Structures are given as structure tokens and as C-alpha cells.
Amino acid sequence: MTSAKPLTRNQEAVLAELRAAGKPLSAYDILDHLSHSNIKAPQQIYRALTALIKYGHAHKVESLNVYVACTASREEAHLHNDLIFLICRNCNTVTETQSCSLQKSSHKLAQSHNFDAKLERIEVHGICSKCANA
């Protein structure tokens, strides 16, 4: 994670929206939610998201093309390169987690194929306990 840097007004607004939503949001969802603000164009949202990801405040869930606020504590911040997202197919809830043993296994697998893995995002799709019990 990059060292702390003051966020711009747009970055703060986008991060606040991600945190308040409590669910993954697309850039256009964020734009719709911030329509009352000075943010009027998708490019403003994408610039803010790019910076928030760079600074470790947010993540992109590639398979859904959505964004979530980072839930890792400061102690876990060093693990940002090796995230696991648990994604519910029913409610689209995304849970951010890490598993050192799974990450080590995937790194070994990559090495066994002479592949130098630089950044890992494992996305696991399934059913969350809330949906399973409903």
C-alpha cells in the first residue's frame, strides 16, 4: 500500500459512497449516488477510483466490474497484493479476506509453470450463509 496521502474532495466523496453503500458499486452507480455533488462526469469517478485503489482504500472486483471499499485493517495492509474476494451469486455481497496458505499454494502453482505472479486477486463465486439460510 502506498503511504498515506490526503484525498481530494472527489476521492473522499467516492470513498464515502463506497463505505456507505455496504455493497459493491459500479462507477455509474457511484455517479448516480453522487449526482447531487460537483461530480458530474464518469471520468471524475474513474480518476477518483484509480487513486483510491492506488492508495489502498478501495478494490476493483474484476469479474463483476464493481468497486468496494477496503476492509483490511492497517495491520493487514501489507497483504493488499494477495486478496481473496468471496462473491455471493444471489445477493452480490463481496467479502474481502486473505489466506496465506491459499496464496502460497497459488504462488507455488505459478512458479511450477514458470510464471512470475505479480498481483493476485482470487475471486470465489458461491452462495453466502445469509442466502443459503433464506
N, CA, C and O atoms as a MOPAC input file, in Angstrom:
PM7 MOZYME 1SCF
protein

 N      0.84800 1    -1.16500 1     0.00000 1
 C      0.00000 1     0.00000 1     0.00000 1
 C      0.89400 1     1.22800 1     0.00000 1
 O      1.92800 1     1.24300 1     0.66800 1
 N      0.51300 1     2.23700 1    -0.72700 1
 C      1.25000 1     3.47600 1    -0.78900 1
 C      1.03700 1     4.24500 1     0.51000 1
 O     -0.00800 1     4.11200 1     1.14700 1
 N      2.02700 1     5.05300 1     0.90600 1
 C      1.90000 1     5.80800 1     2.14200 1
 C      0.70300 1     6.74500 1     2.07200 1
 O      0.23800 1     7.11700 1     0.99500 1
 N      0.21600 1     7.11500 1     3.26100 1
 C     -0.97500 1     7.94900 1     3.34800 1
 C     -0.76500 1     9.27000 1     2.62700 1
 O      0.27900 1     9.91000 1     2.75500 1
 N     -1.76900 1     9.65900 1     1.87500 1
 C     -1.74800 1    10.90800 1     1.13600 1
 C     -3.13200 1    11.52300 1     1.28800 1
 O     -4.13600 1    10.81200 1     1.23900 1
 N     -3.19200 1    12.83200 1     1.47300 1
 C     -4.51800 1    13.45100 1     1.60500 1
 C     -5.36200 1    13.18800 1     0.35800 1
 O     -4.87500 1    13.25300 1    -0.77100 1
 N     -6.62700 1    12.89400 1     0.59300 1
 C     -7.53300 1    12.63700 1    -0.51200 1
 C     -8.15300 1    13.94300 1    -1.00400 1
 O     -8.35600 1    14.88300 1    -0.23600 1
 N     -8.44400 1    13.97800 1    -2.29100 1
 C     -9.13500 1    15.13200 1    -2.86300 1
 C    -10.61500 1    15.08000 1    -2.46700 1
 O    -11.07800 1    14.07300 1    -1.93100 1
 N    -11.33100 1    16.12500 1    -2.72000 1
 C    -12.76100 1    16.18600 1    -2.41300 1
 C    -13.50400 1    15.06700 1    -3.15400 1
 O    -14.35700 1    14.39500 1    -2.57400 1
 N    -13.18200 1    14.87300 1    -4.42600 1
 C    -13.84600 1    13.81800 1    -5.20100 1
 C    -13.51800 1    12.42800 1    -4.66700 1
 O    -14.39600 1    11.57100 1    -4.56600 1
 N    -12.24900 1    12.21000 1    -4.32500 1
 C    -11.84600 1    10.91900 1    -3.78000 1
 C    -12.56100 1    10.64700 1    -2.45500 1
 O    -13.02200 1     9.53100 1    -2.21500 1
 N    -12.65300 1    11.65600 1    -1.60500 1
 C    -13.35400 1    11.49800 1    -0.33100 1
 C    -14.82800 1    11.17600 1    -0.55500 1
 O    -15.39100 1    10.33200 1     0.14100 1
 N    -15.45500 1    11.84200 1    -1.52200 1
 C    -16.87300 1    11.59900 1    -1.80500 1
 C    -17.09900 1    10.18100 1    -2.32000 1
 O    -18.04300 1     9.50900 1    -1.90500 1
 N    -16.23800 1     9.73200 1    -3.22000 1
 C    -16.37600 1     8.37700 1    -3.78400 1
 C    -16.13000 1     7.33300 1    -2.69900 1
 O    -16.86800 1     6.35200 1    -2.61400 1
 N    -15.10900 1     7.52800 1    -1.87300 1
 C    -14.82300 1     6.58300 1    -0.79500 1
 C    -15.97300 1     6.54700 1     0.21000 1
 O    -16.35800 1     5.47100 1     0.66800 1
 N    -16.51400 1     7.68800 1     0.55000 1
 C    -17.64900 1     7.73600 1     1.47800 1
 C    -18.84100 1     6.98300 1     0.90100 1
 O    -19.55100 1     6.28900 1     1.62900 1
 N    -19.06100 1     7.11900 1    -0.39700 1
 C    -20.17100 1     6.41900 1    -1.04600 1
 C    -19.94700 1     4.90700 1    -1.02900 1
 O    -20.87900 1     4.14700 1    -0.76500 1
 N    -18.72100 1     4.46900 1    -1.30900 1
 C    -18.41100 1     3.03100 1    -1.26400 1
 C    -18.63300 1     2.47500 1     0.14000 1
 O    -19.19600 1     1.39200 1     0.30500 1
 N    -18.19100 1     3.21400 1     1.14100 1
 C    -18.35200 1     2.74800 1     2.52700 1
 C    -19.81500 1     2.73300 1     2.94100 1
 O    -20.26300 1     1.79600 1     3.60300 1
 N    -20.55100 1     3.74700 1     2.56200 1
 C    -21.96000 1     3.85000 1     2.95000 1
 C    -22.82000 1     2.79300 1     2.26400 1
 O    -23.79000 1     2.30100 1     2.84100 1
 N    -22.46200 1     2.45300 1     1.04600 1
 C    -23.26600 1     1.50300 1     0.27200 1
 C    -23.29500 1     0.12700 1     0.91500 1
 O    -24.32600 1    -0.54600 1     0.90700 1
 N    -22.17600 1    -0.28800 1     1.46700 1
 C    -22.12000 1    -1.61200 1     2.07100 1
 C    -22.23900 1    -2.74800 1     1.07100 1
 O    -22.44300 1    -3.90100 1     1.45200 1
 N    -22.11100 1    -2.42100 1    -0.20900 1
 C    -22.16800 1    -3.43000 1    -1.26400 1
 C    -21.31400 1    -2.92300 1    -2.42400 1
 O    -20.98100 1    -1.73900 1    -2.47700 1
 N    -20.96200 1    -3.79800 1    -3.33900 1
 C    -20.16900 1    -3.36000 1    -4.49200 1
 C    -20.95800 1    -2.38400 1    -5.35400 1
 O    -22.17100 1    -2.52000 1    -5.51500 1
 N    -20.25800 1    -1.40400 1    -5.90200 1
 C    -20.88600 1    -0.41900 1    -6.77800 1
 C    -20.09700 1    -0.28500 1    -8.06700 1
 O    -18.86700 1    -0.33400 1    -8.06700 1
 N    -20.81900 1    -0.11400 1    -9.16400 1
 C    -20.15000 1     0.21700 1   -10.42800 1
 C    -19.83900 1     1.70700 1   -10.41600 1
 O    -20.37100 1     2.45100 1    -9.59100 1
 N    -18.98900 1     2.13700 1   -11.32100 1
 C    -18.66200 1     3.55700 1   -11.41500 1
 C    -19.92300 1     4.37500 1   -11.69000 1
 O    -20.08000 1     5.48100 1   -11.17400 1
 N    -20.81900 1     3.82100 1   -12.50800 1
 C    -22.04900 1     4.54800 1   -12.82300 1
 C    -23.01800 1     4.57200 1   -11.65000 1
 O    -23.77300 1     5.53300 1   -11.50200 1
 N    -23.01500 1     3.53200 1   -10.80900 1
 C    -23.80600 1     3.56800 1    -9.57500 1
 C    -23.31800 1     4.71200 1    -8.69100 1
 O    -24.11200 1     5.47900 1    -8.14600 1
 N    -22.00200 1     4.80800 1    -8.56200 1
 C    -21.41000 1     5.87200 1    -7.73900 1
 C    -21.79300 1     7.23600 1    -8.30500 1
 O    -22.17700 1     8.13700 1    -7.55900 1
 N    -21.68800 1     7.38400 1    -9.61200 1
 C    -22.04900 1     8.64900 1   -10.25500 1
 C    -23.51000 1     8.99900 1    -9.97800 1
 O    -23.82000 1    10.15000 1    -9.67300 1
 N    -24.40800 1     8.02300 1   -10.08000 1
 C    -25.82900 1     8.25900 1    -9.78800 1
 C    -26.03100 1     8.70000 1    -8.34000 1
 O    -26.80200 1     9.61900 1    -8.06600 1
 N    -25.33400 1     8.03900 1    -7.42000 1
 C    -25.48300 1     8.36400 1    -6.00000 1
 C    -24.91000 1     9.73800 1    -5.66600 1
 O    -25.34200 1    10.37800 1    -4.70700 1
 N    -23.94600 1    10.18900 1    -6.45000 1
 C    -23.30100 1    11.48600 1    -6.18800 1
 C    -23.80800 1    12.57700 1    -7.12600 1
 O    -23.15800 1    13.60900 1    -7.28700 1
 N    -24.94400 1    12.35600 1    -7.73200 1
 C    -25.46800 1    13.32300 1    -8.70100 1
 C    -25.73400 1    14.69000 1    -8.07100 1
 O    -25.75300 1    15.70000 1    -8.77600 1
 N    -25.93800 1    14.73400 1    -6.76500 1
 C    -26.16500 1    15.98800 1    -6.05200 1
 C    -24.87100 1    16.77000 1    -5.80100 1
 O    -24.91700 1    17.92700 1    -5.38300 1
 N    -23.73400 1    16.14800 1    -6.05200 1
 C    -22.43700 1    16.78300 1    -5.77500 1
 C    -21.89000 1    17.47100 1    -7.01800 1
 O    -22.57800 1    17.60100 1    -8.03100 1
 N    -20.64900 1    17.90500 1    -6.92000 1
 C    -19.96800 1    18.53900 1    -8.05400 1
 C    -19.44100 1    17.52300 1    -9.04700 1
 O    -18.89500 1    17.90100 1   -10.08400 1
 N    -19.59400 1    16.24600 1    -8.75200 1
 C    -19.12400 1    15.19900 1    -9.65200 1
 C    -20.22200 1    14.94800 1   -10.68400 1
 O    -21.31700 1    14.49800 1   -10.34400 1
 N    -19.91700 1    15.24100 1   -11.93600 1
 C    -20.93600 1    15.14500 1   -12.98600 1
 C    -20.55300 1    14.20700 1   -14.13800 1
 O    -21.40300 1    13.86500 1   -14.96100 1
 N    -19.30600 1    13.79500 1   -14.20100 1
 C    -18.84700 1    13.00600 1   -15.34900 1
 C    -18.21900 1    11.68700 1   -14.89000 1
 O    -17.58000 1    11.63600 1   -13.83800 1
 N    -18.39900 1    10.62200 1   -15.67500 1
 C    -17.79100 1     9.32700 1   -15.33400 1
 C    -16.27300 1     9.41500 1   -15.15600 1
 O    -15.70500 1     8.72500 1   -14.30900 1
 N    -15.62200 1    10.25800 1   -15.94800 1
 C    -14.16300 1    10.37500 1   -15.84300 1
 C    -13.74200 1    10.80400 1   -14.44400 1
 O    -12.70100 1    10.36600 1   -13.95500 1
 N    -14.53000 1    11.64900 1   -13.79500 1
 C    -14.20900 1    12.08100 1   -12.43500 1
 C    -14.27800 1    10.89900 1   -11.46900 1
 O    -13.45000 1    10.77600 1   -10.56600 1
 N    -15.25900 1    10.04300 1   -11.66500 1
 C    -15.39300 1     8.85600 1   -10.82000 1
 C    -14.21400 1     7.91800 1   -11.05100 1
 O    -13.60100 1     7.44200 1   -10.09500 1
 N    -13.89600 1     7.65200 1   -12.31100 1
 C    -12.79300 1     6.73500 1   -12.62100 1
 C    -11.45600 1     7.25900 1   -12.11300 1
 O    -10.63800 1     6.47600 1   -11.63000 1
 N    -11.21500 1     8.55400 1   -12.20800 1
 C     -9.96600 1     9.12300 1   -11.66700 1
 C     -9.90000 1     8.93400 1   -10.15600 1
 O     -8.86100 1     8.55900 1    -9.61200 1
 N    -11.01700 1     9.19500 1    -9.48600 1
 C    -11.05600 1     9.02400 1    -8.03600 1
 C    -10.84800 1     7.55400 1    -7.65900 1
 O    -10.09400 1     7.25400 1    -6.73400 1
 N    -11.50900 1     6.64500 1    -8.36700 1
 C    -11.35400 1     5.21600 1    -8.08000 1
 C     -9.92100 1     4.74800 1    -8.30600 1
 O     -9.39100 1     3.97000 1    -7.51300 1
 N     -9.29700 1     5.21100 1    -9.37400 1
 C     -7.90600 1     4.84100 1    -9.66000 1
 C     -7.00700 1     5.25200 1    -8.50100 1
 O     -6.15600 1     4.47500 1    -8.06800 1
 N     -7.18900 1     6.45800 1    -8.00500 1
 C     -6.37800 1     6.92900 1    -6.88100 1
 C     -6.69000 1     6.14100 1    -5.61300 1
 O     -5.76900 1     5.76900 1    -4.88600 1
 N     -7.95400 1     5.88200 1    -5.33200 1
 C     -8.33000 1     5.13800 1    -4.13400 1
 C     -7.75300 1     3.72700 1    -4.15200 1
 O     -7.33800 1     3.20900 1    -3.11500 1
 N     -7.72700 1     3.11200 1    -5.31600 1
 C     -7.11700 1     1.78300 1    -5.43700 1
 C     -5.61200 1     1.88400 1    -5.20800 1
 O     -5.03200 1     1.07200 1    -4.48700 1
 N     -4.99100 1     2.87000 1    -5.81700 1
 C     -3.54400 1     3.06600 1    -5.67100 1
 C     -3.15900 1     3.26000 1    -4.20900 1
 O     -2.14300 1     2.73000 1    -3.76000 1
 N     -3.96700 1     4.02100 1    -3.45900 1
 C     -3.67100 1     4.31100 1    -2.05900 1
 C     -4.17100 1     3.24000 1    -1.10300 1
 O     -3.98100 1     3.35500 1     0.10700 1
 N     -4.82000 1     2.17800 1    -1.64000 1
 C     -5.26000 1     1.06800 1    -0.80500 1
 C     -6.57100 1     1.27100 1    -0.08800 1
 O     -6.86600 1     0.55100 1     0.86500 1
 N     -7.37000 1     2.23700 1    -0.52000 1
 C     -8.65500 1     2.49800 1     0.11600 1
 C     -9.80600 1     1.73500 1    -0.54100 1
 O    -10.87500 1     1.60200 1     0.05400 1
 N     -9.60100 1     1.23900 1    -1.74400 1
 C    -10.66600 1     0.54800 1    -2.48100 1
 C    -10.05300 1    -0.54500 1    -3.35200 1
 O     -8.84700 1    -0.57600 1    -3.59700 1
 N    -10.92500 1    -1.43600 1    -3.80900 1
 C    -10.50900 1    -2.52600 1    -4.69200 1
 C    -11.51700 1    -2.67000 1    -5.82200 1
 O    -12.69500 1    -2.34900 1    -5.66600 1
 N    -11.04200 1    -3.15200 1    -6.95000 1
 C    -11.93700 1    -3.48100 1    -8.05300 1
 C    -12.15400 1    -4.98600 1    -8.06300 1
 O    -11.19900 1    -5.76100 1    -7.99700 1
 N    -13.40400 1    -5.39100 1    -8.14500 1
 C    -13.75800 1    -6.80000 1    -8.29600 1
 C    -13.91700 1    -7.00000 1    -9.79700 1
 O    -14.94100 1    -6.64300 1   -10.37900 1
 N    -12.90300 1    -7.56700 1   -10.40600 1
 C    -12.81100 1    -7.63600 1   -11.86800 1
 C    -13.96600 1    -8.38400 1   -12.51900 1
 O    -14.50100 1    -7.93300 1   -13.53200 1
 N    -14.35500 1    -9.51700 1   -11.95300 1
 C    -15.37500 1   -10.34000 1   -12.60500 1
 C    -16.74300 1    -9.67400 1   -12.63500 1
 O    -17.57400 1   -10.01300 1   -13.47700 1
 N    -16.98800 1    -8.73500 1   -11.73400 1
 C    -18.26700 1    -8.03500 1   -11.69600 1
 C    -18.16400 1    -6.60100 1   -12.20600 1
 O    -19.18100 1    -5.93100 1   -12.38600 1
 N    -16.93800 1    -6.12700 1   -12.43900 1
 C    -16.67700 1    -4.74900 1   -12.85200 1
 C    -17.29600 1    -3.75900 1   -11.86600 1
 O    -17.97800 1    -2.81000 1   -12.25300 1
 N    -17.03600 1    -4.01200 1   -10.57000 1
 C    -17.52800 1    -3.15600 1    -9.49900 1
 C    -16.38600 1    -2.84400 1    -8.53200 1
 O    -15.29900 1    -3.41700 1    -8.61100 1
 N    -16.66900 1    -1.92800 1    -7.62800 1
 C    -15.67000 1    -1.47200 1    -6.67200 1
 C    -16.20400 1    -1.61700 1    -5.25800 1
 O    -17.40600 1    -1.49900 1    -5.02100 1
 N    -15.29400 1    -1.87700 1    -4.31600 1
 C    -15.63400 1    -1.98100 1    -2.90000 1
 C    -14.61400 1    -1.20200 1    -2.09300 1
 O    -13.45900 1    -1.06300 1    -2.49600 1
 N    -15.04800 1    -0.69800 1    -0.95600 1
 C    -14.11200 1    -0.05700 1    -0.02800 1
 C    -13.27200 1    -1.14700 1     0.61600 1
 O    -13.76900 1    -2.23900 1     0.89000 1
 N    -12.02200 1    -0.85900 1     0.85500 1
 C    -11.13100 1    -1.81600 1     1.50200 1
 C    -11.56200 1    -2.00100 1     2.94800 1
 O    -11.84700 1    -1.02900 1     3.64800 1
 N    -11.60900 1    -3.24400 1     3.39000 1
 C    -11.99200 1    -3.53400 1     4.77100 1
 C    -10.81500 1    -4.00600 1     5.61800 1
 O    -10.98400 1    -4.30400 1     6.80000 1
 N     -9.63000 1    -4.07600 1     5.02800 1
 C     -8.45300 1    -4.55900 1     5.76200 1
 C     -8.02200 1    -3.53700 1     6.80600 1
 O     -8.10600 1    -2.32700 1     6.59000 1
 N     -7.56500 1    -4.04500 1     7.92800 1
 C     -7.02800 1    -3.16800 1     8.96700 1
 C     -5.63000 1    -2.71100 1     8.56100 1
 O     -5.04600 1    -3.23800 1     7.61500 1
 N     -5.11100 1    -1.74500 1     9.27100 1
 C     -3.74600 1    -1.26500 1     8.98500 1
 C     -2.73200 1    -2.40200 1     9.08600 1
 O     -1.75800 1    -2.44100 1     8.33400 1
 N     -2.96900 1    -3.33700 1    10.02800 1
 C     -2.04800 1    -4.46300 1    10.21200 1
 C     -2.05900 1    -5.39900 1     9.00400 1
 O     -1.06000 1    -6.05500 1     8.70700 1
 N     -3.20300 1    -5.45400 1     8.30800 1
 C     -3.33000 1    -6.33400 1     7.15300 1
 C     -2.96900 1    -5.64600 1     5.84900 1
 O     -2.97900 1    -6.28200 1     4.79500 1
 N     -2.65300 1    -4.37700 1     5.90000 1
 C     -2.45100 1    -3.59000 1     4.68100 1
 C     -1.35800 1    -4.17500 1     3.78800 1
 O     -1.42300 1    -4.03400 1     2.56700 1
 N     -0.36900 1    -4.82000 1     4.37200 1
 C      0.72100 1    -5.38200 1     3.56800 1
 C      0.24300 1    -6.54100 1     2.69000 1
 O      0.95900 1    -6.96600 1     1.78300 1
 N     -0.94400 1    -7.04800 1     2.95300 1
 C     -1.46700 1    -8.17700 1     2.19300 1
 C     -2.29300 1    -7.76400 1     0.97900 1
 O     -2.87100 1    -8.62000 1     0.30900 1
 N     -2.35700 1    -6.46800 1     0.68700 1
 C     -3.21700 1    -5.98500 1    -0.38800 1
 C     -2.90900 1    -6.58700 1    -1.74400 1
 O     -3.77300 1    -6.56600 1    -2.62000 1
 N     -1.73500 1    -7.11500 1    -1.95200 1
 C     -1.41800 1    -7.70800 1    -3.25000 1
 C     -1.97500 1    -9.11600 1    -3.38400 1
 O     -1.99100 1    -9.66500 1    -4.48600 1
 N     -2.42500 1    -9.70600 1    -2.30600 1
 C     -2.89900 1   -11.08400 1    -2.31200 1
 C     -4.27100 1   -11.18600 1    -1.66500 1
 O     -4.40800 1   -11.71600 1    -0.56200 1
 N     -5.27300 1   -10.68400 1    -2.34600 1
 C     -6.62600 1   -10.66500 1    -1.79600 1
 C     -7.46700 1   -11.81000 1    -2.33500 1
 O     -7.24100 1   -12.32100 1    -3.43200 1
 N     -8.43700 1   -12.19200 1    -1.53000 1
 C     -9.43900 1   -13.14900 1    -1.95800 1
 C    -10.79100 1   -12.47500 1    -1.75000 1
 O    -11.09200 1   -11.97700 1    -0.66600 1
 N    -11.59300 1   -12.46700 1    -2.80300 1
 C    -12.94600 1   -11.93300 1    -2.71000 1
 C    -13.92500 1   -13.09800 1    -2.76900 1
 O    -13.90200 1   -13.89100 1    -3.71100 1
 N    -14.78000 1   -13.19500 1    -1.76500 1
 C    -15.84500 1   -14.19300 1    -1.73700 1
 C    -17.10500 1   -13.48200 1    -2.21500 1
 O    -17.57700 1   -12.54900 1    -1.56500 1
 N    -17.64800 1   -13.91500 1    -3.34100 1
 C    -18.73300 1   -13.20400 1    -4.01900 1
 C    -19.98300 1   -14.07700 1    -4.04700 1
 O    -19.96800 1   -15.18200 1    -4.58900 1
 N    -21.06800 1   -13.56800 1    -3.45700 1
 C    -22.33200 1   -14.31100 1    -3.45500 1
 C    -23.04200 1   -14.10300 1    -4.78700 1
 O    -23.25100 1   -12.97100 1    -5.22500 1
 N    -23.40300 1   -15.20200 1    -5.41800 1
 C    -24.11100 1   -15.15100 1    -6.71400 1
 C    -25.54700 1   -14.65500 1    -6.56800 1
 O    -26.13500 1   -14.17800 1    -7.53900 1
 N    -26.11500 1   -14.75900 1    -5.37200 1
 C    -27.50400 1   -14.33000 1    -5.17000 1
 C    -27.60800 1   -12.84200 1    -4.85800 1
 O    -28.33900 1   -12.11600 1    -5.53000 1
 N    -26.87500 1   -12.38400 1    -3.83500 1
 C    -27.02700 1   -11.00600 1    -3.36800 1
 C    -25.86200 1   -10.09800 1    -3.76200 1
 O    -25.87700 1    -8.90700 1    -3.45300 1
 N    -24.86600 1   -10.64200 1    -4.43100 1
 C    -23.67800 1    -9.89800 1    -4.88200 1
 C    -22.84700 1    -9.30600 1    -3.74900 1
 O    -22.05800 1    -8.39000 1    -3.97800 1
 N    -23.01400 1    -9.81400 1    -2.53700 1
 C    -22.15900 1    -9.39300 1    -1.43800 1
 C    -20.73200 1    -9.81700 1    -1.74600 1
 O    -20.49300 1   -10.92100 1    -2.23600 1
 N    -19.78800 1    -8.93200 1    -1.45300 1
 C    -18.37600 1    -9.24200 1    -1.65300 1
 C    -17.67500 1    -9.13600 1    -0.30800 1
 O    -17.70900 1    -8.09100 1     0.34200 1
 N    -17.03800 1   -10.22900 1     0.10300 1
 C    -16.27500 1   -10.24800 1     1.34200 1
 C    -14.80300 1   -10.30100 1     1.00300 1
 O    -14.36100 1   -11.17600 1     0.25800 1
 N    -14.04300 1    -9.36600 1     1.55000 1
 C    -12.59100 1    -9.29800 1     1.33400 1
 C    -11.90200 1   -10.09800 1     2.42800 1
 O    -12.19200 1    -9.92000 1     3.61100 1
 N    -10.99400 1   -10.97600 1     2.03300 1
 C    -10.27200 1   -11.78200 1     3.00700 1
 C     -8.89200 1   -12.13300 1     2.46300 1
 O     -8.57300 1   -11.83300 1     1.31300 1
 N     -8.08400 1   -12.76700 1     3.29600 1
 C     -6.78900 1   -13.27600 1     2.88200 1
 C     -6.61600 1   -14.68400 1     3.44400 1
 O     -7.18200 1   -15.02800 1     4.48200 1
 N     -5.83300 1   -15.48200 1     2.74700 1
 C     -5.48700 1   -16.81600 1     3.21500 1
 C     -4.04400 1   -17.06600 1     2.81600 1
 O     -3.74400 1   -17.29500 1     1.64400 1
 N     -3.16200 1   -17.01900 1     3.78800 1
 C     -1.73800 1   -17.21400 1     3.48200 1
 C     -1.48300 1   -18.57200 1     2.83800 1
 O     -0.68000 1   -18.67200 1     1.91100 1
 N     -2.15900 1   -19.62100 1     3.31800 1
 C     -1.91200 1   -20.95100 1     2.75600 1
 C     -2.39700 1   -21.03500 1     1.30900 1
 O     -1.71800 1   -21.62500 1     0.46800 1
 N     -3.55700 1   -20.45600 1     1.00700 1
 C     -4.04500 1   -20.46300 1    -0.36400 1
 C     -3.14200 1   -19.63100 1    -1.26500 1
 O     -2.86000 1   -20.01900 1    -2.39900 1
 N     -2.69400 1   -18.50100 1    -0.76500 1
 C     -1.80500 1   -17.64800 1    -1.55500 1
 C     -0.47400 1   -18.35400 1    -1.82000 1
 O      0.05600 1   -18.28900 1    -2.92900 1
 N      0.05800 1   -19.02100 1    -0.81000 1
 C      1.31100 1   -19.75100 1    -1.00700 1
 C      1.12900 1   -20.84800 1    -2.05300 1
 O      1.99800 1   -21.05600 1    -2.89900 1
 N      0.00200 1   -21.54500 1    -1.99300 1
 C     -0.27100 1   -22.60600 1    -2.97100 1
 C     -0.36400 1   -22.04300 1    -4.38200 1
 O      0.16800 1   -22.62900 1    -5.32500 1
 N     -1.03900 1   -20.90600 1    -4.52800 1
 C     -1.17400 1   -20.32600 1    -5.87000 1
 C      0.16700 1   -19.81500 1    -6.38200 1
 O      0.44500 1   -19.90000 1    -7.57800 1
 N      1.00200 1   -19.28400 1    -5.48600 1
 C      2.34400 1   -18.85400 1    -5.90600 1
 C      3.18500 1   -20.05400 1    -6.34500 1
 O      3.90300 1   -19.97700 1    -7.34200 1
 N      3.09700 1   -21.16400 1    -5.60300 1
 C      3.82800 1   -22.37400 1    -5.98600 1
 C      3.34000 1   -22.89100 1    -7.33400 1
 O      4.13900 1   -23.30800 1    -8.17200 1
 N      2.03200 1   -22.86000 1    -7.53600 1
 C      1.46700 1   -23.29000 1    -8.80300 1
 C      1.99400 1   -22.42600 1    -9.94700 1
 O      2.38800 1   -22.94300 1   -10.99200 1
 N      1.99800 1   -21.12300 1    -9.74600 1
 C      2.51300 1   -20.21400 1   -10.77600 1
 C      3.98300 1   -20.50800 1   -11.05800 1
 O      4.39600 1   -20.56700 1   -12.21700 1
 N      4.77000 1   -20.69300 1   -10.00200 1
 C      6.19500 1   -20.98500 1   -10.18200 1
 C      6.39900 1   -22.30300 1   -10.91700 1
 O      7.32100 1   -22.41600 1   -11.72600 1
 N      5.56100 1   -23.30100 1   -10.65500 1
 C      5.71300 1   -24.59900 1   -11.31600 1
 C      5.46200 1   -24.49400 1   -12.81800 1
 O      5.85400 1   -25.37700 1   -13.58100 1
 N      4.81200 1   -23.42200 1   -13.23700 1
 C      4.56400 1   -23.17100 1   -14.65800 1
 C      5.46000 1   -22.05900 1   -15.18900 1
 O      5.19100 1   -21.47000 1   -16.23600 1
 N      6.54500 1   -21.77900 1   -14.43600 1
 C      7.47900 1   -20.71400 1   -14.80900 1
 C      6.75200 1   -19.39700 1   -15.07400 1
 O      7.03800 1   -18.68900 1   -16.04000 1
 N      5.80800 1   -19.09400 1   -14.19000 1
 C      5.01600 1   -17.87200 1   -14.30000 1
 C      5.29900 1   -17.02100 1   -13.08200 1
 O      5.17500 1   -17.48400 1   -11.94800 1
 N      5.68000 1   -15.77300 1   -13.31800 1
 C      6.01400 1   -14.85500 1   -12.23600 1
 C      4.78100 1   -14.01800 1   -11.88600 1
 O      4.51900 1   -12.99300 1   -12.51500 1
 N      4.03200 1   -14.46000 1   -10.88200 1
 C      2.81300 1   -13.75700 1   -10.47200 1
 C      3.18300 1   -12.48000 1    -9.71800 1
 O      3.92300 1   -12.52400 1    -8.73500 1
 N      2.66700 1   -11.35400 1   -10.18000 1
 C      2.96300 1   -10.06000 1    -9.56600 1
 C      1.83600 1    -9.56500 1    -8.67900 1
 O      2.08300 1    -8.95300 1    -7.64000 1
 N      0.62100 1    -9.82200 1    -9.07600 1
 C     -0.52700 1    -9.31900 1    -8.34500 1
 C     -1.62500 1   -10.35900 1    -8.42000 1
 O     -1.99300 1   -10.80700 1    -9.50600 1
 N     -2.14400 1   -10.73900 1    -7.27800 1
 C     -3.16700 1   -11.76800 1    -7.25600 1
 C     -4.45000 1   -11.25300 1    -6.68000 1
 O     -4.46400 1   -10.57200 1    -5.65500 1
 N     -5.51400 1   -11.57900 1    -7.33900 1
 C     -6.86000 1   -11.33500 1    -6.84200 1
 C     -7.63300 1   -12.60500 1    -7.14200 1
 O     -7.97700 1   -12.87300 1    -8.29300 1
 N     -7.90100 1   -13.36800 1    -6.13500 1
 C     -8.68400 1   -14.57500 1    -6.32800 1
 C    -10.13200 1   -14.22600 1    -6.03700 1
 O    -10.44400 1   -13.67600 1    -4.98100 1
 N    -11.01000 1   -14.54200 1    -6.96600 1
 C    -12.42900 1   -14.27100 1    -6.81500 1
 C    -13.16800 1   -15.59300 1    -6.79000 1
 O    -13.15600 1   -16.34700 1    -7.76400 1
 N    -13.81200 1   -15.86600 1    -5.66200 1
 C    -14.52300 1   -17.11500 1    -5.46100 1
 C    -16.02500 1   -16.80900 1    -5.47000 1
 O    -16.51800 1   -16.04900 1    -4.63700 1
 N    -16.73900 1   -17.41100 1    -6.42100 1
 C    -18.18400 1   -17.19800 1    -6.53500 1
 C    -18.91700 1   -18.36000 1    -5.87300 1
 O    -18.54500 1   -19.52100 1    -6.04700 1
 N    -19.94700 1   -18.04200 1    -5.12400 1
 C    -20.73600 1   -19.06800 1    -4.44700 1
 C    -21.96500 1   -18.44800 1    -3.82100 1
 O    -22.49900 1   -17.45900 1    -4.32200 1
 N    -22.41000 1   -19.03400 1    -2.72500 1
 C    -23.60400 1   -18.56000 1    -2.02400 1
 C    -23.20100 1   -18.24200 1    -0.57800 1
 O    -22.61400 1   -19.07700 1     0.11000 1
 N    -23.52500 1   -17.02700 1    -0.12900 1
 C    -23.20400 1   -16.63100 1     1.25600 1
 C    -24.14700 1   -17.32600 1     2.22900 1
 O    -25.17500 1   -17.86800 1     1.82400 1
 N    -23.79800 1   -17.30800 1     3.50400 1
 C    -24.60900 1   -18.00400 1     4.51000 1
 C    -26.00500 1   -17.39200 1     4.63100 1
 O    -26.97400 1   -18.11600 1     4.86100 1
 N    -26.12200 1   -16.06800 1     4.47900 1
 C    -27.45200 1   -15.44000 1     4.55400 1
 C    -28.37700 1   -15.99300 1     3.46900 1
 O    -29.52400 1   -16.34900 1     3.73600 1
 N    -27.86200 1   -16.05800 1     2.25200 1
 C    -28.68500 1   -16.55200 1     1.13600 1
 C    -28.93500 1   -18.04900 1     1.27000 1
 O    -30.02100 1   -18.52300 1     0.93700 1
 N    -27.95600 1   -18.79300 1     1.74900 1
 C    -28.10400 1   -20.23200 1     1.89600 1
 C    -29.16500 1   -20.56900 1     2.93300 1
 O    -29.86500 1   -21.57400 1     2.80900 1
 N    -29.28300 1   -19.72700 1     3.95400 1
 C    -30.25000 1   -19.96900 1     5.03800 1
 C    -31.60600 1   -19.33000 1     4.79500 1
 O    -32.52200 1   -19.48000 1     5.60400 1
 N    -31.73700 1   -18.61400 1     3.67600 1
 C    -33.01600 1   -17.92700 1     3.39300 1
 C    -34.02900 1   -18.85900 1     2.78000 1
 O    -35.15000 1   -18.44500 1     2.48300 1

